[in-house]
């Protein structure tokens, strides 16, 4: 549909002309359960003013049909004013009211009003998801974040359903003319942006509670709480724990921000086929239902859920109460929420590894993103909505949060919080830019932060920090002469050297009498240029491990010096501090990814030290990294041997791990994942499925069973009948996903052709089943996938033009021919797929920026893998 990609310039022109006051939105979803009904009636009544009467503006509405448009009481001819997704409004008055009625369409892509039929019981469920701009798929509106308004929602739905929205339920009326239908009326909200409005409807399981507190002036505050999930998942819904976390979070953030929770009620709904982890709709937060654990979950999964819960709660202030003016400043909400989510878990729950997991996993996402040719400043250039959609990435979230952690180290926690409090008071229910935040933080810290912001927020790429150690020339007793931190920082976009100020610590670690590697000294310093000397260490004994960025205060890639790397590779398991250990794991992984050391050496480290890693979040991460190192970064000639050794080590640890422990489950998942590419243990996997093999304490439940079936199917050792029978035993949504993946994983040309057709040419697959089918399709020997390389490039423009951006992005990213080996004597840049990608990019320089961005990123990932393979195939690189 034309005009869907709103430009920043258009949004600025529109907000300069109009001011929105209120929306009254009515939705009729009473027939949603009928699969033959594709849409529902939507009516918007919008009150707004125009700064210049007589001018024109436009509404946004991606509808199946538009029935009528009335502007200031006058009916307009729809054919004359509708152009694609826009409705033109001419000759505006100073004050205006427009009423738009149309048929909006149900979605299967997770965009707009998503409709899902539960395979377990056949029940129909609805929920909405809008960010960045899909409210226009549900009701007509001015779809941009700086046109805030009050919203009143009304919903017609089956009487037996639960229905919720941002505001509290004000009235529920059963229709006398149709008792099977009721009308829900919701209280008017405070001003908010369109993209955070929401509606939930269906036979959801609901449970309620209440959070109470007393404000500083003695006023009591009571906030109703509710939790929702599909009825078929209620047995697995740990509502009491979720309420406990919610109350702890509300206590923490309300006091931290010194601004009472502003949205009346706090509902949380766990919904199916969700495109995100969660969404911060005020008063009604939506989460992926994968956070309702129907199978055995590790403690790190529960902690990750708590982190997401705290992240979304922080958004009630950062993002909802105060919202960015345009998507350039998306970081103003996402970076802060990412930082605050981890802070909330650290300060308001019983977990003590929140920042360790942040350093080991969350920042790893940022490091990957920041080394792509498409990286961007935290404060990004977002010219349109397609660019906004692509920028929900590791830079906006994890790098931004990491930089905020560095800002806290720079100005102090108290000053940071004081500035945040003033920011809320100054801009409540309004919109802001970077300048507004810097003003508040500069005032609270007494520092001019313009230079800091220019270095950290408005440049791309990351600093690489290494240490130069010169021995003491006076003797050979291992004393330190000079120790210098060397900063290398080139903006990959501009090509300029961008040296950043770093407030960090350098830790000295030595072996104690028991053989443990413990911190014996720590130096805090400011790194401000290319070289920063540490006079505090001169004359000291050379430590066994010298760790730059100890405690993980700054955002930078750290290279260990040769002696420290040797210590880490020999004694990583003896490092007692969890954060220091995690940072060493990260340094070793970056070395493998960057082609500085062979990937097999990282796998060796995981085999040697993974069994003693106490942090389950860290263990799961390094096991995933090791699998990636095997399949993508190890040269084809040596890959089978490295994989077999890794699989044997994982299987051994599966038997040695404590029965029923998280570590046992982690090793079991790894055995299943690696077995997709190695057949040695397939009989054992089948035995786990049929019960003839027993591992003491291991629960072979639904999630693990589907992972085992995926491995068997990938080798042609699972028939369609067997997979159908497993689905018959597991009729859940996740079971349907596992089934789709396993079916598509079978190494049969006809199976691959059918999966390709369903994903690329068909439109029947929902967002979740599309991704599952792609995951199965790409689990295959390269010979089976080679015939699809040409068709992949041929279909790109058509897919992007004819599918929603969510679905198109999944297809373009997921089907890129990533699984490639580097032929002997070939440079990575000369690989056939790299060249084919370059040809497409040259021939399609007019393609949408968002599409080109995905292709450029996938090319970069492939070149990195091939570069690592080239190192691994070099004889001198052997460990």
N, C-alpha and C positions, 0 to 999 in steps of 0.2 A: 504494500500500500504506500502511495506517495506521501511525502512530508512527515514520515514517522521520525526521521532523524533531525530533531530540533537543533538548530545552531545556537551557539552561545550569543551571537550578535542578535539573533531574533528574540531570544529570551530577555536580553537587556533592553531591547526596544519595547517589548511588551510590558515589562515591569516598570519602565519609565512612564508608560501611559496609564496603566490601570492599577488599582488597589482592590484586592478581594476582601470581602467582609464575611460572607457566610455561604455555606452549601447546605441544602436540604436534599438528601439522596434517598431514593426509594428503589429497592431491588425486589423482584418477584421471582423466587427460585422454587416455587412450590412443585414444579414439574421436573426438578433436577434429576430425580431418580429414574426417569424415563430416558433410556439411551438414545431414543429417536428424536428427543428434543435437544437441539444443539445450542439454544440460547435462552435468554431470559430478558424480561422487560426491565429497563433501567431508565430512571428519570432523575435529572439533576435540576434543581432550582438554585441559581447562583446570583447572589447580590454583590455588585462591585461598582466602583466609581471610576471615572475617566478623568485624567488631568486635563485633557483637551477635548471638550465636547465636539462632536462632528467627525472625529477620527474613527478609524476601523481597527479591530483587533480580531484574534481568532481563538477559538476553543479547540481542544484536542479530544478526539473520540475515535478509537479504533473499534468500530462496531460492525455487526453483521448487517444492520439496517438502521437508518435514522427515520423515525416516523414523523416527528414534528419539532419545530424550533419556534419559540415565541420570545421576542425581544421587546421588553417594556410593553407587554400586552398585545403586541402585533404579531400575527403569524407570518412567518417567512417561507418562501418557496424553497424547499430543501434542495432541489436540483440546482438552484442558482447559487447557493452559498456553501455547499459541501464539495471539497476538493480533497479526495483521499481521506486522510485522518484529521483534516481540519475543517472547522465550521467558521466561516467568515461572518463577523458581526460589524455592520456598517452604521455610520451616523450615530455613534454613541452619545448618550446624554451624560450630564455630570454624575447622576446616580442611575444605575441600571439593574434590571433583573432579567435574566434569561432562563428559559425553561427548555430543556432538551429531553425528548423521549425517544428511545430507540431500543433495539434488540442487541444486547451484548452477548458474546459467545463464550461458552465454557471452554476451558483450556486443558490440554494434556501436556503442556510444556513447562508447567510451573510458573507461567507468566499470566498475570491477571487473575481470573476466577478459576482455579484449578479444580477439576472434578475427578474424583477417584472412586472406583468401586472396589470394595474390600473383597478379595478372592476368598477370604475365610468365611464370610457370611452373606455376601452379596449386597451389603449396605453401601449407600452412597454418601460420600463426604465431600464438603466444599471448604475451601479456604482461599484467601487472596494473598498475593505476593506482588509488590509493585516496584521495588527499587531497581533501576533508577527512575523509570517513567512508564509503569504499566498500570497505574490507576486509570488511565485513559482507555484501557481495555474493559473497564467495568462501568465507569460513568464519565460523562462529559465534564471536562475541567480545564483549568489553566495549569498545565503540567510542567511546573518548574518549582524548585525549592523555595524561592524567595517570595512567592505569592501565597503566603499563609492565610488561613481563614479558620473560622469556627465551623465544625461539621456536625450535622444531625443526621443519623442514619435510621432508616425504616426498612424492615425486611419481612417479606411474606414467605413463609416456609411451612412444611408439614408440621402439624401441631406436636408431634412426638419428638421433634428434634430439639437439640440445643443450638441456640443462636447467640452470638456475641459480637461486639464491636469495640471501638476505642472507649466509648462512654458507657456508663452503667446502664443497665436495663431500667427504663423508666416505666414501661407498660407492656403488657402482653395481652392480646385480645384474640379470642377464638372467634372466627367469622361465623355468624349465624347462618349465612347463606352457604357456607362450605366448612362444616366443623372440622374437617380433616386439615384445614389450613388455619394458621394463626398469624397475627401481625405483631412483630416486635418493634417497639419504639425505644430508641436509645437517647440518653441525655446528650445535650449539646456539649461539645468538647471545648477546651481552650484552643487558641490559634495553633495550627500545625500545618505542615506541608502535606501536599496530596500523597506523596509516596509513602508516608507512614500511617495513612488511614488503613483500615482493615475490616473485614467481615469474615466470620467463621460460622458454618452451618452444617448440621448433620447429626446423626444419632451418637454423638460423642459421649464417652464416659466423662463425667465431671465430678470433681470433689472440691470442697471449699474450706477456707480457713480465714484468719484475719491477723493482720499485723498492727500492733498498737505502739505508740510512743508518746512522749510528752515533749513538746517544743520548748525552746529556751525560755519563752515567755509564760510557760505554765499551761499552754493550751494543749489539750489532748488531740492526737491525730490518730484516726483509725482508718486503715486501708484494707478493704475486702480483697481476699486472695482467692484465685481459682486455678485449677489445673485441668487440662483436657487431653484425652488421647482417644484413639479409636476403641470402640467397645471390645473388639476382639483382642486388644492388647492390655486390657485392664488388669489382668492377673499378674502381669509383669511390671505394672506401674508402681514404682516406689515413691508414692506421693508424700509420705511422711518425711523422707529425706529431702525431697525437693522443696517442701515447705520450710524445712529447717534451714536449708541453704538460702532460700529467698528471704526469710526473716533476718538472718545474719547479714545478708547483703544490704538490705534496706536500712538496718541499724547502722552499718558501717558507712555507707555512702551519704545518708542523710546528715550524719554528724561530720563526716569529712568535708562535704561541700557546704555545710552550714546553710542549706536551702532545702526546706521540706519537700518530700516527694510530691511532684506537682500534678499528677494525672488521675487522682481520684481512686481508682482501683488498680490492681496488678494481677492480670490473668496471664497464664502461660499455656500455650497449646502446642502439642507435639503432633505434627501432621505428616502425611505420607508424600513421597515423591518430591521432597523439598529440594530446591536448587542450592540452598545455602545451608550454613550451620544453624543460623537463626536470623530473625529480623526484629528490630527494636520498635515495633508499632507501640505507641504510647497506650498504656492500659491493657494491651493485648499482644504480648510478645509471642511470636511463632518460632518453633524450633523444628529441626528435622526429627522425625520419630526414631531415627537410629539411636537417639539418646535414651529411648526406652529399651533397656537391654533384655531382649527375649532369650538370648543365649549368654553363656558365661562371659563376663567382661573383666578386664584387669583393673587394678586400682588406678592406673594412669588413664584409662578410659573414663572412669568416674571423675577423676580430677579434671580431665579435659572438658567434661560436661559442666562441671562447676565453673570452670574458667569461662565457658561460653555464657553461662547464666549470669555471671558477674559482668562480663563484657556488655551484654544486652542491657543489664540494669544500669550500668554507667551511662549508656546512651540516653536514658531518660533525662539526663542533664546535658551531656555532650552529644548533640545531634538532634534531640527532640525539643528540649527547652530552648537551646540556642543552636541554630542550624546554619550551615554554610550558605552563602549567597548563591553560589553556583558550584558545579562539580570540580572546579579547579582546587577548591579548598575542602575536598572530600576528607582529607587527612584530619581536619579540625574535629571530625567526629570519630573516624575509624582508628587513627593512631592513638588518640586519647582513650578510646574504649578498650583497645588492645592492651595498652599499658595498665589501665585501671582494672581490667579483668584479672590480670596476673596479680596486681597489688591486692585486689579483693580476696583472691584465693589465699594469698600469703598472710594477710592480716586478719581475715574474718572467718577462716576455716581451720581445720586441724591439719591440713597438709603443710609440710615444710619444704617441699621440693618444687614449688611453683616457679621460682626464678631459674632453677636448674633446668626444668623442662622447657622453659622459655628460651634459654640459651642454646639448648641442644636441638630443639625442633623448630620452634617458631622463627628464630633468627636464621636458621638454615634456609627456610623459605625465602627470606629477604636476601640472603647471600646469593642464592640461585638467580632470583629475579634481577638483582642489581648488576649481574655480570652479563646480562643479555644486551644485544645491541638496541633493544627497544626500551631499556630502562629510562627512567625519567626522574626529575626532582620530586621530593615529597609533595611540595606545592607544584602541581602539575599543570600543563597546558592542556585544557580539555575543551576543544572547539565545538564538540557536539555530543549528542547522547550516546552514539556508538563508542566514542572514545571513553566516555564515562563508564560504560559497561565493562570495558576492558581494564579499567584502572582499579577495580576491586582486586588488588593484587598484593604481592609480598612487599612492595614498596610502601603502599598506602597504609597497610596494616602493620606488618612486623618491623620493617625498617623504621617507620614513623614512631612506633612504640619504643624501639631501641634508642632512637635519638632522644625521645622524651626522657628515657632513663638516664641518658647522658646529660640532658638539661638539668635533671634533678641533682646529679652529682656536681654540676657546674654552679647552680644558684642556691642549692639547698632545698630540701623537701618542704620546709615550712613556707619559704618564699613562693615555691611553686604552687602550693595549695592556696595560699593567700591570694595569689593572682587569679587562680581559677575561680575562687569564690567571688571576687570582684567582677570577673567576666560574666558570671551568671547574673549577678545583680544588675549589671549595666545593660544586658542584652536579652533578658528573659522574654521568651516567646517571639524573638526577633531573629534576624539573619546577620552573619558576620563574615569578615575576611581575615586573612593573616594579620593585617595591621591592628585589628581590634584586640586580638589575643596578645600580640607583642606589647601593646600599650599597657595592658593589665599586668603582664608578667614583668615588664621593665619597671613599672611603678613598685611592685611588691618586692622585687629583688634589689632595686637600686642600681641595676646595671642596664646599660644600653644594649639591647639584644639584637639590634639590627645587623651587626656584623656576624654574630653567631648564627642568626637565621639565614643570612646570605650564604654562609659556608655549609650549613647543614641541611637547610630546607629547600634551597633554590639551586643546588647543584646535583649532578647525578654521579652514580658510582660509589665505590667505597675505598677507604684507605686500606693499604696493606702495611701492617706494622711488623717489623722484624728487629732483632737485637744483634748488635755487633759487640763481641766480647774480646778485649785485648788483655792477655795475661799480664800480670805484674812483672815488669822487666827486672825487678830486683832479685827475683829468685824463682825456683821451680817448685814452690810449695803449693801451687794451685790457686794463688791469690789473684784477685781481680785487679787489672790495671785500670782500664776504662770500660764502661758499659754505656752503649749508645743505642737509643731507640731510633730506627730509621723509618720514616714515613714515605711511602710511595702512593700517590693519589692522583690519578688521571681521570678526568670526566670522560667516560666512553662516548658521550654524545657530542660534546664540544671539542674534545681532544686537548683541553687545557689542563694544566696542573692545578689541582684544587686541594691545597693542604688545609686540613681542618684542625681546629683546636680540640684536643682530647684531654679530659680529666680522667686519669686512670691509675691503676695500681700495678706494680710489678712485684710478683711474689717469688721468694726464694724457698725452694723445697729440698729437704735433705732426709736421708734415712735415719730413723731413730734406732735405739738399741734393739727394738723388736723387729726391725726391718721394714717398718712402715715409712712411707714417703710423706712427710708432714711439712707444713709451712713453718719456716724458722725466722722469716723476716718478710716485711712488706714495705714498699716505698710508694707513696702517693705523689704523683707529679703531673704537670701540665705539659703535654706534647703540643708544640705550636708551630713547628716548621719541619724541614726535611730531616734534621738531626737534633736529637735531644739527649744530652748526656745526663747520667745519673751519678753525681759525685758521692751520693750517700753509700754507694756500693764499692767505691774504690778501696782497695786494701782488704776487703772481705774475702773469705774463702769461697772459691768457685762452687756454687750450689749444684747439686745433681740435676735440678730442673729449675730453669729460670722462666717464669710464666708472665708474659706481657698480657695486660688486661685481666689480671687476677680479679676475681669477683664479678667480672663481666660488666663493667660500668659503661664502656663505650661500644660503639658500633664500628667494627673493623675486622678485616681478615688478619689473623695472626700466624706468622711463620715461626716455628720453633727453630732455635739455633741448633747446629749439628749435635752438640753434646746433649742438649735437652731432648731433642728428638730421639736420640739413642736411648736415653733414660725412659722416655715414654714407651717406646717400642719394646723395651725389656721389662718394664716394671709398672705399667699403667695400672695394674690391679692393686698395687701397693699404695696408690694415692688415696688417702683417707677422706679428703674433702670432696663431697659429691660435685660441687661446682667446678673445682679444679680438674677433676677427672673428666667431666663433661666437656670442658674447654679443650682438653687434650684430644679427646675423641674428635671434636670438631676440626682441630688443626690437622689431624691425620686424614680426615675425610676430604678436607679442602685440598690437601696435597695430592690425593688420588684423583679428585675431580679435575684439578688443574693440570694434570699430567706431570706433576713434579716428582711423583713416585709411582711405581706400578700399582695398579688396582689390586693385584693379588696380595700385595703386602698389607693392604687394609683388611682384606679377607683373613689373612693370617692373624692380624691383631684381634679381630672379632672372635676367631676360633680360640685364641689363647686367653683372652681376657673377658670375653662376653660371659662365660659361665660364672665369673665372680662379680659381675656388675650388679650391685644391689638395687639400683634405681630401675624399676620396671619400664618407666617411660624412656629412659636412655637405652635400655636393652632393646626394646621394640624398634627404636629408631636405628640403632647400629645394625640390627639384623636386616632391616629393610635396605639400609645403605649397602650392606654386603651383597645382598641379592642383586642390587643395581650394578655394583662393581663387577659381579660375575657376568651378568648378561649383556651389559652395555660397554663396560670399560676394559674388559679383558680381551686380548687378541683371540681370534677364532682358533688359532692353532693350539693354544693352551687352555681354552675355556672349559672343555669337557673335564679335564683333570682337576682344575680349580673347583668346578661345580661339584664333582663327585666327592672331593675332600670336604667341601663345606657341608654338603648334604650328610655325609657320614658323621661329621662333628655335631651337626644339629640333631641327628637321630640319637647319637650317644647321649647328648645332654637331655633329650626328651626322657630317656630312661633314668638319668641320674638326678634330675630336678626333683625337688620335694613334691610328693604326690598332692595333687589338687592346688598347687601354687600357681601364681601368675607367671612365674618363670617357666613352669612346665607348659603352660598354654602358649607362651611366646615361642618356645622351641617347636611345639606341635604345628603352629601356624607356619613357621618357617619351613618345616619338613614338607608340608603340603604345597607351599608356594614354589619351592625349588624343584619339587617333583613334577611340576608342569613341563620342565625342560630336561628331566633326567628320570629314566625308567627304573633305576636300580631298586627302588623301594615300593614299586607299585603293588606287589603282592601283599606287603605289609599294610599299605593304605587300604586295600580292599578288605583285609582282615579287620582293620579298625571299623570299617563300615558294617561288615556282617557279624561282628562280635567274636570272630575266631581269634583275634589278637586283642589282648588287653594290656593297657598301660595303667598301672596302679594310680588311681586318683584322677585320671584324665576323663573329663566329661565330653564325650563325642556327641555334642548337641548340634542343633540345626546349622549354625554358621560354620562350624568346623566340618560338618558332613558335606556341605556344598563345596567347600574348599577342596576337600578330598575328591569329590566327584569331578570337579574342574580338572584336577591333575590327571585322573584316570581318563577323562574324556579327551584331553589334549593328546593322549597317546593312542586313541582309538580303542581304549579298554573299557568304555562305558557305552552301552547301546541306548538308543532313544527310548526304548521300552523301560530300561532301568531308570533312566532319568525321569520319565513320566511317573513311574511308580514312586520314586522319592518325592516328587511334587505332590502326589496323592497323599503322602504322609505329612507333608508340610505345606498346607494350603495358605500360608501367610504371604504378605507382600514381599518380604525378604526371600521367601522360598521361591516365589515366581521369578525374582531377580537372579537367584542362584541357578535356577533351571535354564533361564535364557542364556546365561554365560556359558554354562556347561554344554548346552546344545551347540552353540556357535563355535565352541573350542574344538570340536571333533575334526581331525585332520583329513577331511574329505573334500575334494574340489566342489562337489555339489552343495555341501553344507556351507562352504565359504561363499559360494555364489548366492545362495539364498540369504545368508546373513548380510552380504553387501547390498543386495536388492532391498531388503527390509529397511536397512539403515539409511541408504542414500536415495533410493527411489520411492520408497513407501512413506506413508504418513501415519500409519497405525500405531507405531510404537510411542509410548509415553516417554518423557524425559528419562526416567529411571531405567526403563527397559531398553531404550536406545543405547545408553551407556553400557548396560550389561551385555548387549549384543556386540557392541564394538569391542569390549574387553575380551569376549570369547573369540571373536573373529581374529584379533591380533595375536592370540595365543596360538602360534603356528610356526612351523619351519619356514624359512624365508622363501623356499621354492614355491610354497602354496600361496604366498602373498605377492610374489613378484608380478603375476599377471594384472594386479590391481594398481600398480604404480602409475601407469599411463591414465587409466580411468579416473584415478584420484585427482590429478591435475585438471583433467577435462571437465570434471563436475563442479569445480570450486565456485565459479561465478554463478552457476545455476542454483547451487545449494544456498549461497549467501543471499541471492535475490528472492528466493521463493520460500525460505523457511524463516522462522523467527530467529532473532539473534542468539537466543539461548540454545536452540536446537542446532542451528548452523555452526555455532562455535564448538559444540560437542563433536559434530561430524568432522569439521575441518581439523581440529586438534587431535581427535582420537584416531583418525584413519591416516594421518601422516605416516609415510613409510619409514618409521624410526628404526626398526630392527635391521640394521645393516652391519656388514663386516667390511673391514678395510683390506682390499686385495694387496698382496705383496707388491711393493714397489710403487704404490699409489699414494699420492699426498691426500690428506683429508679433503682439501678444497677441490680435488679433482675426482672425487667419488661420483659415480654416475647419478645418484639421487641428489647430491648437492648441486651438480651441474643442471639437472632437470629442474630443481627448485629455482636456481638462478635464471634459467630460461623463462620460467613462468613469471617471475617477478619483473623481469625486463619487459616481457610482452604485456603485462597487466599493471603498468604503472598508474593507470587510472582506476584501479580497483579500490573499493572502500578501504580507508586507513585501518579499520579494525580487522578486516580480513587479511590485509598485508601484514599487519602486526603478528597475527598468529603464525603465518607462514614463516616470517623472518625468525620468530622465536624458535619454532620447531627446527628450522635449519641450523640455528645456533646450537641447540641441544645435540643435534646429530653430529655436527663438526666437533664439538667437545668430546663426544664419545669416540669418534674416530681418531682424534688426537691422542686420547688416552690409550686406545688400542695400538697406535703406532709406537708409543713408548713401551708398551708391554711386549711388543714383538721385537724390540731392539735387544740384542744379546747383552749389551752392557747394562741393561736396566734390571736384570735379574737380581733378586734379593740375595 
